[in-house]
Amino acid sequence: MKNKLFKFSLLTFALIFSFSQLNAQQKENDKNIRSISVTGKAEKEIAPDIIYFTISLKEYAIKSGSKFTISELENQLSSAVKKAGIDKENLTVENVYGYNYNWQKKEENKDFMARKQYRLKLSDGKYLHQILNQLDPKGIEYVRVTEYTHSRIQEINQELQVEAVKNAKAKAEALLKPLGEELGKVIEIQENAGGYQPVYYYKNQNNNMRSMSMAEESGMDASDVEFRNIKLEVELNIVFSIK
């Protein structure tokens, strides 16, 4: 039994030693490989086709003891979205501020104005003006852009990766040509993380987006609301061998 254990231990040691030797030899061979490292880049700007807005509605007093309720404002918004040809699934509730009751008298506080926030998904910002025009402007607390992107953003990013690889290869070949050298196989590829920062703005205003009715009061038209293109960038570090 001890003899078998000794042989097994000896075999294990021999395998470990052989692996270490091979690994060291491989590292030494890698050092001897002539290589060139280059960076390939590709970028593209695309107009967003998915835009998310937050619309906040708030009750307001009509006269003493009476108010335009949140349910009436909500009905206006739902109807306006439908008339604009937008799927009802694109309008969802984002946040709700409940009614405030006087816990002592157990009756509704008439001075409290309920708020409700909605998330609206649009394919084009031009629909927003059409929708807000059908709402009571006094009930619009604010409207803002929360996010925008593109439906093909992943596919476009993959296309840019291919372009970045081509760019790196062309750059490496151009560098080696005056030296009379030829490009070999790829040794390593590393992608540098990138992304984009969505930005919205008024042409002649700052980027604090209020309700469209307020924009109109200041002489601004819906066409003054524009979105900067989404800028996608891909950067790859590629190491090629030299033949």
C-alpha positions in Angstrom: 0.0 0.0 0.0 2.8 2.4 0.9 4.7 1.4 -2.3 1.6 2.3 -4.4 1.2 5.6 -2.5 4.9 6.4 -3.1 4.6 5.7 -6.8 1.4 7.8 -7.0 3.2 10.7 -5.3 6.2 10.4 -7.5 4.0 10.4 -10.6 2.1 13.5 -9.4 5.4 15.3 -8.8 6.6 14.4 -12.2 3.5 15.7 -13.9 3.6 19.0 -11.9 7.3 19.4 -12.8 6.6 18.7 -16.5 3.7 21.2 -16.5 5.9 23.9 -14.9 8.6 23.3 -17.4 6.2 23.5 -20.3 4.7 26.7 -18.9 8.1 28.3 -18.5 9.1 27.2 -22.0 5.9 28.7 -23.4 6.5 32.0 -21.6 10.1 32.0 -23.0 8.8 31.4 -26.5 6.2 34.2 -26.1 9.0 36.6 -25.2 10.9 35.6 -28.4 7.8 36.2 -30.6 8.1 39.6 -32.4 4.9 41.5 -32.1 3.2 44.8 -32.7 0.4 46.4 -30.6 -2.0 48.8 -32.1 -5.3 50.4 -31.1 -8.3 50.2 -33.5 -11.2 52.7 -33.2 -14.6 53.2 -34.7 -17.4 55.6 -33.9 -20.9 56.5 -35.1 -23.6 59.0 -34.2 -27.2 57.8 -34.3 -30.5 59.6 -33.7 -32.4 58.1 -30.7 -35.7 56.3 -31.6 -36.6 55.3 -28.0 -37.3 58.3 -25.7 -38.6 58.1 -22.1 -40.3 61.1 -20.5 -41.5 61.6 -17.0 -44.7 63.6 -16.8 -45.8 64.8 -13.4 -49.5 65.8 -12.9 -50.8 67.7 -9.9 -54.3 68.6 -8.7 -55.1 72.2 -8.4 -57.8 74.3 -6.7 -60.6 75.5 -8.9 -62.3 77.4 -6.1 -62.6 77.1 -2.3 -63.3 73.5 -1.4 -63.1 72.3 -5.0 -60.2 71.1 -7.2 -59.4 69.6 -10.5 -58.7 66.0 -9.5 -55.8 63.7 -10.4 -58.2 61.2 -11.9 -59.5 63.9 -14.3 -55.9 64.8 -15.3 -55.1 61.1 -15.7 -58.1 60.6 -18.0 -56.9 63.6 -20.1 -53.4 62.1 -20.4 -54.6 58.6 -21.3 -57.0 60.0 -24.0 -54.2 62.2 -25.4 -51.8 59.3 -25.7 -54.5 57.2 -27.5 -55.3 60.0 -29.9 -51.6 60.4 -30.8 -51.6 56.7 -31.9 -49.3 55.6 -29.0 -49.9 52.1 -27.5 -51.3 52.4 -24.0 -48.6 50.0 -22.8 -46.1 52.9 -23.4 -47.7 54.9 -20.6 -47.1 53.6 -17.1 -47.3 54.9 -13.6 -43.9 55.8 -12.2 -44.8 57.2 -8.8 -47.9 58.2 -6.7 -48.2 60.6 -3.9 -51.3 59.5 -1.9 -54.0 61.7 -0.4 -53.3 63.3 2.9 -56.0 62.8 5.6 -56.3 64.5 8.9 -55.9 61.5 11.2 -57.6 63.3 14.1 -60.8 64.3 12.2 -60.6 61.3 9.8 -61.5 63.5 6.9 -59.7 64.6 3.7 -57.4 67.6 3.9 -58.9 69.8 1.2 -55.7 71.8 0.9 -53.6 68.8 -0.1 -53.0 68.4 -3.8 -52.2 64.9 -5.0 -49.5 64.2 -7.5 -48.9 61.4 -9.9 -45.9 60.7 -12.1 -46.0 58.8 -15.4 -43.4 57.3 -17.6 -44.1 57.7 -21.3 -42.2 55.9 -24.0 -42.1 57.6 -27.5 -40.3 56.9 -30.7 -40.0 60.7 -31.5 -40.1 63.7 -29.3 -42.5 65.5 -31.6 -45.4 63.5 -30.2 -44.9 65.1 -26.8 -46.2 68.5 -27.9 -49.3 66.9 -29.4 -50.0 65.0 -26.2 -49.4 67.9 -23.8 -51.5 70.2 -25.9 -54.6 68.2 -24.9 -53.9 68.4 -21.1 -55.0 71.2 -18.8 -51.7 73.2 -18.5 -52.4 74.0 -14.9 -52.3 70.3 -14.0 -48.8 69.8 -15.5 -46.2 70.1 -12.7 -43.2 69.2 -14.9 -42.1 67.2 -17.9 -38.5 65.9 -18.3 -36.5 63.4 -20.3 -35.3 60.6 -18.2 -33.6 58.4 -20.8 -33.2 57.8 -24.5 -31.5 55.1 -26.6 -31.8 53.3 -29.9 -33.6 50.0 -30.7 -30.5 48.7 -32.6 -27.8 49.9 -30.3 -26.3 46.5 -29.6 -26.3 45.5 -33.2 -24.7 48.8 -34.2 -22.1 48.4 -31.5 -21.2 45.0 -32.9 -20.8 46.5 -36.3 -18.4 49.1 -34.8 -16.4 46.3 -33.2 -15.8 44.8 -36.7 -14.8 48.2 -38.0 -12.4 48.7 -35.1 -10.7 45.4 -35.8 -10.3 46.4 -39.5 -8.9 49.8 -38.4 -6.3 48.1 -36.1 -5.2 45.7 -38.8 -4.8 48.5 -41.4 -2.9 50.6 -38.9 -0.5 47.7 -38.1 0.1 46.9 -41.8 0.8 50.5 -42.5 3.4 50.7 -39.7 5.2 47.5 -40.9 5.2 48.2 -44.6 8.1 50.8 -44.5 10.1 48.3 -42.4 9.6 45.5 -45.0 7.8 43.3 -42.4 4.6 41.3 -42.8 1.7 41.1 -40.3 1.2 37.7 -38.7 -1.6 36.2 -36.6 -3.5 37.8 -33.7 -2.0 37.2 -30.3 -4.4 39.2 -28.1 -7.4 41.4 -28.3 -8.7 43.7 -25.5 -11.7 45.9 -25.6 -11.7 49.2 -23.8 -15.1 49.8 -22.1 -17.0 52.7 -23.7 -20.5 54.1 -23.7 -22.6 57.2 -24.3 -24.2 59.9 -22.3 -27.6 60.9 -23.5 -28.3 64.6 -23.5 -31.4 66.7 -24.2 -31.6 70.4 -24.7 -33.6 73.4 -26.0 -32.0 75.2 -28.9 -32.2 78.5 -27.1 -32.7 77.5 -23.5 -31.0 75.6 -20.8 -31.7 71.9 -20.3 -34.2 72.2 -17.5 -37.2 70.9 -19.3 -40.5 72.2 -18.0 -44.0 71.7 -19.3 -44.7 72.5 -22.9 -47.2 75.1 -21.9 -44.5 77.0 -20.1 -42.3 76.8 -23.2 -45.0 78.2 -25.3 -45.5 81.1 -22.9 -41.9 82.1 -23.4 -42.4 82.0 -27.2 -40.7 78.6 -27.7 -42.2 76.1 -30.1 -42.1 72.3 -30.0 -39.6 72.3 -32.8 -37.2 73.9 -30.4 -36.9 70.7 -28.5 -34.1 68.6 -30.0 -32.0 65.6 -29.0 -28.3 65.3 -29.5 -27.3 62.2 -31.3 -26.1 59.2 -29.4 -22.4 58.8 -30.0 -21.1 55.3 -29.9 -17.4 54.6 -29.7 -15.5 51.3 -29.8 -11.8 51.0 -29.0 -9.8 47.7 -29.2 -6.2 47.0 -28.3 -4.9 44.2 -30.6 -1.5 42.5 -30.5 -0.3 41.0 -33.8 2.7 38.8 -34.4 5.2 39.8 -37.0 6.2 37.1 -39.5 
